[in-house]
Amino acid sequence: PMNSAALLEIFENENKTLAKPLDDKQLRNALSRTVHKLANKQDAVLKENFGGKGFLYSLNPNFNA
């Protein structure tokens, strides 16, 4: 499982390799939209409450693409 900070770090590293990288606000919005779509609409990612605030995200083992 990964929290939002870990996912953001991955997004930031990949963003550096783009020809036209996104700015910080665009990158955070892209992460938010992606996680929302995968967790709430496609059920590809599971959300678990994380102590304090936020969620932990993990791949849904029952998801069939």
MDTraj code that builds the backbone (N, CA, C; nanometers):
import mdtraj as md
import numpy as np

residues = "PRO MET ASN SER ALA ALA LEU LEU GLU ILE PHE GLU ASN GLU ASN LYS THR LEU ALA LYS PRO LEU ASP ASP LYS GLN LEU ARG ASN ALA LEU SER ARG THR VAL HIS LYS LEU ALA ASN LYS GLN ASP ALA VAL LEU LYS GLU ASN PHE GLY GLY LYS GLY PHE LEU TYR SER LEU ASN PRO ASN PHE ASN ALA".split()
xyz = np.array([
    [0.0824, -0.1210, 0.0000],
    [0.0000, 0.0000, 0.0000],
    [0.0863, 0.1267, 0.0000],
    [0.0354, 0.2291, -0.0657],
    [0.1076, 0.3561, -0.0763],
    [0.0146, 0.4701, -0.0361],
    [0.0730, 0.5725, 0.0262],
    [-0.0060, 0.6906, 0.0577],
    [0.0094, 0.7927, -0.0549],
    [-0.0618, 0.9029, -0.0445],
    [-0.0596, 1.0052, -0.1494],
    [0.0800, 1.0619, -0.1711],
    [0.1562, 1.0776, -0.0644],
    [0.2910, 1.1336, -0.0768],
    [0.3805, 1.0424, -0.1611],
    [0.3695, 0.9120, -0.1411],
    [0.4496, 0.8175, -0.2192],
    [0.4074, 0.8191, -0.3658],
    [0.2766, 0.8277, -0.3899],
    [0.2281, 0.8354, -0.5277],
    [0.2722, 0.9654, -0.5936],
    [0.2689, 1.0753, -0.5179],
    [0.3114, 1.2041, -0.5721],
    [0.4588, 1.1996, -0.6110],
    [0.5397, 1.1339, -0.5319],
    [0.6828, 1.1215, -0.5627],
    [0.7036, 1.0483, -0.6959],
    [0.6261, 0.9433, -0.7188],
    [0.6345, 0.8700, -0.8452],
    [0.5920, 0.9607, -0.9606],
    [0.4816, 1.0327, -0.9420],
    [0.4337, 1.1256, -1.0449],
    [0.5391, 1.2318, -1.0748],
    [0.6034, 1.2854, -0.9710],
    [0.7053, 1.3892, -0.9907],
    [0.8241, 1.3352, -1.0703],
    [0.8670, 1.2143, -1.0389],
    [0.9798, 1.1541, -1.1113],
    [0.9460, 1.1307, -1.2580],
    [0.8263, 1.0831, -1.2855],
    [0.7843, 1.0612, -1.4240],
    [0.7640, 1.1935, -1.4965],
    [0.7151, 1.2937, -1.4250],
    [0.6901, 1.4254, -1.4837],
    [0.8192, 1.4878, -1.5364],
    [0.9299, 1.4614, -1.4686],
    [1.0594, 1.5167, -1.5099],
    [1.1030, 1.4643, -1.6460],
    [1.0523, 1.3490, -1.6856],
    [1.0934, 1.2890, -1.8128],
    [1.0089, 1.3360, -1.9309],
    [0.9023, 1.4105, -1.9042],
    [0.8139, 1.4569, -2.0115],
    [0.8753, 1.5726, -2.0886],
    [0.8416, 1.5822, -2.2164],
    [0.8892, 1.6936, -2.2988],
    [0.8320, 1.8261, -2.2475],
    [0.7052, 1.8233, -2.2050],
    [0.6408, 1.9426, -2.1481],
    [0.5895, 1.9064, -2.0083],
    [0.6754, 1.9146, -1.9069],
    [0.6337, 1.8754, -1.7718],
    [0.5223, 1.9654, -1.7184],
    [0.4407, 1.9086, -1.6324],
    [0.3334, 1.9825, -1.5669],
    [0.3903, 2.0627, -1.4509],
    [0.3246, 2.1755, -1.4186],
    [0.3670, 2.2479, -1.2990],
    [0.3109, 2.1750, -1.1766],
    [0.3501, 2.2185, -1.0581],
    [0.3141, 2.1474, -0.9348],
    [0.1629, 2.1348, -0.9177],
    [0.0896, 2.2413, -0.9426],
    [-0.0561, 2.2384, -0.9251],
    [-0.1205, 2.1417, -1.0240],
    [-0.0768, 2.1452, -1.1493],
    [-0.1302, 2.0545, -1.2507],
    [-0.0987, 1.9092, -1.2158],
    [0.0205, 1.8860, -1.1646],
    [0.0622, 1.7508, -1.1288],
    [-0.0230, 1.6960, -1.0143],
    [-0.0454, 1.7773, -0.9124],
    [-0.1286, 1.7341, -0.7993],
    [-0.2723, 1.7081, -0.8432],
    [-0.3242, 1.7923, -0.9332],
    [-0.4594, 1.7714, -0.9854],
    [-0.4670, 1.6422, -1.0661],
    [-0.3645, 1.6151, -1.1463],
    [-0.3612, 1.4921, -1.2255],
    [-0.3594, 1.3695, -1.1343],
    [-0.2808, 1.3749, -1.0280],
    [-0.2759, 1.2640, -0.9323],
    [-0.4126, 1.2435, -0.8678],
    [-0.4740, 1.3509, -0.8250],
    [-0.6049, 1.3425, -0.7605],
    [-0.7092, 1.2821, -0.8543],
    [-0.7124, 1.3289, -0.9781],
    [-0.8087, 1.2765, -1.0758],
    [-0.7828, 1.1287, -1.1047],
    [-0.6568, 1.0922, -1.1181],
    [-0.6205, 0.9539, -1.1493],
    [-0.6600, 0.8595, -1.0361],
    [-0.6263, 0.8968, -0.9139],
    [-0.6602, 0.8122, -0.7985],
    [-0.8110, 0.8016, -0.7840],
    [-0.8820, 0.9126, -0.8006],
    [-1.0282, 0.9105, -0.7899],
    [-1.0883, 0.8156, -0.8935],
    [-1.0418, 0.8263, -1.0166],
    [-1.0953, 0.7417, -1.1232],
    [-1.0669, 0.5942, -1.0961],
    [-0.9438, 0.5618, -1.0577],
    [-0.9067, 0.4222, -1.0352],
    [-0.9723, 0.3627, -0.9110],
    [-0.9918, 0.4436, -0.8075],
    [-1.0466, 0.3921, -0.6816],
    [-1.1991, 0.3949, -0.6782],
    [-1.2592, 0.5015, -0.7291],
    [-1.4034, 0.5187, -0.7126],
    [-1.4855, 0.4793, -0.8342],
    [-1.4280, 0.4863, -0.9518],
    [-1.5057, 0.4570, -1.0719],
    [-1.4731, 0.3209, -1.1317],
    [-1.3459, 0.2848, -1.1349],
    [-1.3074, 0.1584, -1.1979],
    [-1.2826, 0.0472, -1.0970],
    [-1.2717, 0.0807, -0.9704],
    [-1.2481, -0.0180, -0.8641],
    [-1.1177, -0.0957, -0.8844],
    [-1.0208, -0.0335, -0.9523],
    [-0.8916, -0.0979, -0.9762],
    [-0.7986, -0.0818, -0.8570],
    [-0.8254, 0.0197, -0.7754],
    [-0.7423, 0.0501, -0.6592],
    [-0.8308, 0.0484, -0.5349],
    [-0.7800, -0.0107, -0.4284],
    [-0.8518, -0.0133, -0.3009],
    [-0.8024, 0.1000, -0.2121],
    [-0.8943, 0.1643, -0.1396],
    [-0.8596, 0.2699, -0.0449],
    [-0.8808, 0.2176, 0.0962],
    [-0.7826, 0.2402, 0.1811],
    [-0.7935, 0.2039, 0.3223],
    [-0.7682, 0.3297, 0.4040],
    [-0.8467, 0.3503, 0.5099],
    [-0.8224, 0.4650, 0.5969],
    [-0.6822, 0.4564, 0.6542],
    [-0.6161, 0.5706, 0.6571],
    [-0.4791, 0.5804, 0.7051],
    [-0.4819, 0.6619, 0.8329],
    [-0.4166, 0.6135, 0.9380],
    [-0.4166, 0.6825, 1.0661],
    [-0.3867, 0.8304, 1.0530],
    [-0.4728, 0.9114, 1.1110],
    [-0.4548, 1.0557, 1.1005],
    [-0.5406, 1.1105, 0.9898],
    [-0.4816, 1.1236, 0.8708],
    [-0.5618, 1.1716, 0.7589],
    [-0.5191, 1.1019, 0.6316],
    [-0.6088, 1.0944, 0.5385],
    [-0.5777, 1.0368, 0.4092],
    [-0.6062, 0.8882, 0.4010],
    [-0.5575, 0.8299, 0.2942],
    [-0.5816, 0.6894, 0.2653],
    [-0.4520, 0.6220, 0.2231],
    [-0.4522, 0.4906, 0.2324],
    [-0.3491, 0.4077, 0.1709],
    [-0.4139, 0.3443, 0.0485],
    [-0.3404, 0.3369, -0.0602],
    [-0.3925, 0.2830, -0.1845],
    [-0.3164, 0.1563, -0.2207],
    [-0.3900, 0.0557, -0.2665],
    [-0.3272, -0.0682, -0.3121],
    [-0.4073, -0.1221, -0.4303],
    [-0.3423, -0.2033, -0.5120],
    [-0.4111, -0.2622, -0.6264],
    [-0.5161, -0.3612, -0.5789],
    [-0.6298, -0.3613, -0.6450],
    [-0.7371, -0.4537, -0.6135],
    [-0.7057, -0.5885, -0.6791],
    [-0.6822, -0.6936, -0.5997],
    [-0.6470, -0.8232, -0.6591],
    [-0.7619, -0.8842, -0.7396],
    [-0.8846, -0.8381, -0.7174],
    [-1.0008, -0.8917, -0.7882],
    [-1.0370, -0.8125, -0.9129],
    [-0.9583, -0.7094, -0.9447],
    [-0.9890, -0.6252, -1.0606],
    [-0.9497, -0.6961, -1.1894],
    [-1.0424, -0.6972, -1.2847],
    [-1.0156, -0.7530, -1.4181],
    [-1.0259, -0.6411, -1.5195],
    [-0.9172, -0.6129, -1.5878],
    [-0.9156, -0.5029, -1.6847],
    [-0.9969, -0.5352, -1.8073],
])
top = md.Topology()
chain = top.add_chain()
for i, resn in enumerate(residues, 1):
    res = top.add_residue(resn, chain, resSeq=i)
    for name in ("N", "CA", "C"):
        top.add_atom(name, md.element.get_by_symbol(name[0]), res)
traj = md.Trajectory(xyz[None], top)
